Amino acid sequence: MKLLSGISPAGWKAVTRLAIVMTLTLLVGLAFGVAQTFAVVLAIYLFIQIWNLLRLDRWLRRRRMEMPPDINGPWGEVIAIIDRLYRRKQYHKAQVTGLMREFRRLTSAMPEGAVLLGPEHEILWFNRRAGDWLSLHRKRDFGIRIENLVRHPGFVEYLKTGRPTEGVVVYEPGENGRWLSFTIVRTGGEQRQLLIVRDVSREMRIESMRKDFVANASHELRSPLTVICGYLDALADDQKLDPTWSSPVLEMRRQADRMGSIINGLLELSKLESGERRQPEQPLDIGGMLALLRREAASLEQRPRQVALRLDSKDWLLGAENEIHSILANLLSNAVKYTPADGEIELRWWTDRSGAHVSVRDTGMGIAPEHIPRLTERFYRVDSGRSRDMGGSGLGLAIVKHSLQRHDGTLTVESVEGRGSTFTCHFPAHRIVPRPDTARDEHAADRAAQV
């Protein structure tokens, strides 16, 4: 029934016509012989169908040069359907061809390079800019894995892990040596990847000039600031000083101390950015370090009512001791500054399959969502007036960010205005070190106290 309901009007006409012919054949066959008559009629009918089939075959082979044959009945319907499909295919093909030509023109005019990679990082396509920067040749390099052509270790690691998420910057030597930034865009799961290449030589030169200026300026400012602080100390201790000058001198000492803190922070940032390693990496007792920092925070006059410590792991962490201590101290210092006297702070250390984690949770003023992405920028303050009153330099979280990057770590911030914030440092699993069997809690605390 379904088959009959799908027959077109032309098909019904063909069936009706065939029925009429067979009926006439039967009547004629009664007079001249049924078998002979049916054989002749079927031979003629078969010849007509084969002839139409041959015409259809000829047209399909030469449809670009010939018009479709004019055939009535079901064959005409089939030819009409094929013709419509062919014209639709041609239309879509022309559209796709036009889009591809436009795409090639656009990619050729792009200021960035683009390389399409397969599942094994083999080169499937690249635009002219990428070919110029990476010295790629279409006939030679199609199908070659990109890491065989760009062999920088940082780039190869980025291809494997996708980290850091913002991409990597690589220096490509040569006659016109340049700095190139690589960023991967996933286009179809793991089957297709689009590698965006940007020339960041100008930005890198400017950044290098900025780092050199900050480092040199900070270093040169230390000497005159030391002299100023010395005279201010002498004035503050001078018993013959006019009492009306006591308050201004104390304020100048406070601002000089703040300037010294800023200069020290800038120098530390410069060393971190330059890649200078001040200490070799070694297993660190994070629990003992946090316990020491907790005691220091609890001894402050202006502090929250409770500073709790939660140790959910006995593992140690592989890292540079002074940098890890700086990370934890900066996070705890911020929590103390922005948590009211009736608030709480919790320090937590734990490990899991994804790695090691340290969090500092407070019940302070909280941070608005629009400020969170910029917290690690130099001198960025959510409340600049309050930060200056508290003596903050605005460099603490920037130091935390760069120190974490040197330890393959990341910083996440969760905050709700009026309810507090949680700053969490995440370290990769390969930095977890099992606690030595001979280590004792007292010995670990002594080691942390020496930081």
ABEGO torsion letter per residue (X at the ends): XAAAAABBAAAAAAAAAAAAAAAAAAAAAAAAEAAAAAAAAAAAAAAAAAAAAAAAAAAAAAAAABBBBBBBEAAAAAAAAAAAAAAAAAAAAAAAAAAAAAAAAAAAABABBBBBBBAAGBBABBBAAAAAAAGBBAAAABGBBAAAABABAAAAAAAAAGOBAAEBBBBBBEABBBBBBBBBBBABEAABBBBBBBBAAAAAAAAAAAAAAAAAAAAAAAAAAAAAAAAAAAAAABAABBAAAAAAAAAAAAAAAAAAAAAAAAAAAAAAAAGBBABBBBBBBAAAAAAAAAAAAAABABBBABBBBBBABABBBBBBAAAAAAAAAAAAAAAAAABBAABBBBBBBBBBAAEBBBBBBBABAEBBAAAAAAAABBGBBABAAAAAAAGBAGAAAAAAAAAAAAAGBBBBBBBBBGAEBBBBBBBBAAABBBBBAABBAAAAAAAAAAX
